[in-house]
Each structure stands twice: as C-alpha cells, then as structure tokens.
Amino acid sequence: MNTTALSKCDFSFLEEGFSARDIVEQKINESSLTDDRDAFYVCDLGDVLRKHLRWARALPRVTPFYAVKCNDSQAVVMTLASLGTGFDCASKTEIQLVQSLGVDQSRIIYANPCKQVSQIKYASAHGVQMMTFDSEVELMKVARCHDDAKLVLRIATDDSKAVCPLSVKFGAPLKACRGLLEKAKELGLDVIGVSFHVGSGCTDAETYTKAIADACCVFDMGRELGFTMDLLDIGGGFPGSDDTELKFEEITVVINSALDKYFPVDCGVRVIAEPGRFYVASAYTLVVNIIAKKVIMDEDSSSDEEDEGTSDRTLMYYVNDGVYGSFNCILYDHAHCLPTLHKKPKPDESVYPCSIWGPTCDGLDRIVELCTLPDLQVGDWLVFENMGAYTVAASSTFNGFQRPDIYYVMSRPAWQCVQQICSEGLPAPAEESALFDFPSCCGRESSLEMPTKPCPANVV
Ligand SMILES: *Cc1c(COP(=O)(O)O)cnc(C)c1O
C-alpha cells in the first residue's frame, strides 16, 4: 500500500492556516454571487485521520475494519486504506471497490451473515476468506462454493438499549451456537472466531461486556470441537460525533476491561472491529440553502399588545436537500439533525419556532419538526455538521433533486501524517510520538463565526 492512489483522489490541500470551515465559507461566498445556490458538502479527510489516531489511542488492541456501507466515497475509503485499516464489506460491489484500491484480501471481512450464492463465489474467486454466518443454511451455501472460507460466527446481542437494533435480523442466539459449530465441523468448514454488533446508537456500554463474555463462551465451544479460534470481531456502533449520550472513550474503557478479562493480551486472539460512523460522521459538513419560506400566524394569540409580534408566528423553511437525499439518515438511521446558522445573529435578534422541510413534494420530507431560528430569508444558508455517516451513501435523486457536490479537503500536515503512517505504520500509543499531537497542528478552529459552537476538536 502507498499513498499514490490517494494522491490521485480528487481532494484539495488547505492553504496554511485554513480549515475546512473556511472552505465552507469560501464556497458559500462564491455561490452567493449567483442564484445557483445548490446544497454542497465539505469533507475534511484530516478529520478521518484524527479519528484513526483517536481509535489507536483508545483501543490499541483492536484493529479497525471500516464498514464500507456507512460511506463508500472513494476518497474516504482510500484515506483509510492508506492508514492501514481493514474493511468490512457486505456485498460484491463493496469488495470490488476496496480491492480496486489495492487493498489486500487479508484486510477484508465479508461481514454479511446472509449472502447471495453468486457473491460468495465472487469472494472465493477473489481470495476473500473471512466471512460471517449465523445459520445452517449459510454454512451449506459456503460449503458448496467457498470451502476454504474462514468463518466467523455472528452472535446476537442484547440491543434493547440501542437506537438501531440489529439482532432481530442477524446473530445466532447463544443456545444455537453449539449446533452451528457442529454443523460446520460436519461440513468440513473452518470456523476461526466470533463476531457481534451491539446495534448503533448504543446507550449502555455494558452491552459490549455482555457480548464479549458471550463470545468467550462460544470460543470455548469452538475449541472443544477442535477449531482454532483466534479472531474476535467486536463489530461497530461507536459514536461518530461527541454529541451522543455515551461518548466513545466511555465505551472503550469498558471494552478494554472486558477484553482484559475474557481475552487477555497473551491469549493469542486477534481482536478486530467494524466501525462505520465513528470514522466519517464528523468529517462531513452539509450546507443547504433556503429555497422557500412560509410564515404561519398564530390566530389564538391576542395581539392587543404593542409587541412587534415575535411569538405569534411559526416559520417554515424549505431547503434544497431532504430526507430523500442526504437526510435519509433521519428515516434510516434515526438521526436528529439540527442546523447551525451561517450568519451570526445580532445579539437582540428575535427567534421563532421553526420547521425545516426538504425540497420534494412529499409531506414526509421534513428535516426538523421544531427548532428555534431567527427570521431568515430565501437565499440564506444553513449548516449541518456531522453529516458523513449514512447520508450520501443511501441518498436518492427522487423527484429530480440531485445529490450535493462534495468538496474534499485535507491540510498538508494531515497529508504528511497519512504518508508517514502509510509507510511506517502507527507508532505504539505508549510512545509519546509527535504523530499523536497531530490534531493540535490542524485543529478545527475556525475563522467563521458560528452562532452555535462547532463540535470541539477531537483531542487524541
Ligand atoms: C452497519 C454495520 C457496521 C457499522 O455500524 P456503525 O454503527 O456505523 O459503526 C458494522 N458491522 C456490521 C456487520 C454492520 O452491518
């Protein structure tokens, strides 16, 4: 792996002293000169790097295999490939994408427990061996068309405390595991370990502890049957921004102690994970433009007072991206998106209850049911932070509304850091390497005046 392919990706270097936020400002200024005020994204690839350093520091024992479905942009995948992560692919197309960027097959896990036969054959033909399963039927398909697969048994978890549960659809219950392992043995297949996914938006870190303990039981079963169990895959669900109830480092402290207890360092088990949102959510900022507006007067409010009528109205803003586009995360990922203002409001400026709507003709296309904003005009901009996960990846062009352009940027120090990691690997976090101070040399400090504080720099 080298960074040549990444350097061919379409990204621009930030001039010294400029941040991704300045590019937001610059693009807004450019398009404000015209009526062509399309929604757009700015993606800071340096933020993906900061996440990687943060991961390495918080989970030094765990190798990340980025879940491609979260955001399959070539620039993101290439950045991660250069940083040396592995990849969780769920389909032939995702495998193709990752392999086309030169990623070795050993760095891919085909982590979809329910695969189409032709795609299992594709994986087999392209050397992808690690794959998950959670049923007998899957084992029979694999035995038929990929007999040198290295299988990972996906177990169900208690995801009752997750925002997006997954264990209804995937994961074998503990009591089914012995039977599945016996079936694998009978079919002459190789099982190398256990995986799980606690669901996304996990609100209780103990869910990971329970799942790691369960995995430990399944390791014992597998070893009794003669399998060499040496891979634990702790899945995804790690928050991608710092505005969640449960913070990344709060989860990783719990995971590390569960790993020490059930899979101590010297037990010979390699630990991987499948983070998706963690790596990309905060790298993307979406900027939308107000294309229409309605003022709804509240009939009930008595207007005898000389009040300029600030609390007697609700404003409806229509913007040029919605739930059929980038904001599909509201429907599919239960995301809550709130805008920040582009223009700093005056200190005494009145605010109103507002709703924000997408551009399509569907009544479902609502981004924010209720928030407070000043009286904005058609042509004004709204900024949405943390828009990298499950946004562009699943957006449609329903009703003829095109996907926003994405401007990828990276600072030169970030680029040098990626190149260094690509050629020399990550330093052990214990070594006080200058690399880990990287975030301070290209923080997210902004010269843009944002009324709501942008998310703080990720301190590694
Ligand atoms: C979606 C998915 C992930 C990534 O989940 P995040 O919440 O984005 O971290 C990881 N593993 C599997 C199997 C998935 O389906």
The ligand as a Gaussian input file, in Angstrom:
#p B3LYP/6-31G(d) Opt

LIG

0 1
 C      -23.542000      -1.306000       9.667000
 C      -22.589000      -2.261000      10.233000
 C      -21.442000      -1.796000      10.887000
 C      -21.160000      -0.345000      11.143000
 O      -22.009000       0.179000      12.125000
 P      -21.717000       1.655000      12.721000
 O      -22.856000       1.904000      13.631000
 O      -21.720000       2.592000      11.554000
 O      -20.413000       1.603000      13.401000
 C      -20.543000      -2.748000      11.325000
 N      -20.750000      -4.065000      11.167000
 C      -21.842000      -4.541000      10.526000
 C      -21.991000      -6.009000      10.363000
 C      -22.800000      -3.661000      10.065000
 O      -23.900000      -4.143000       9.472000

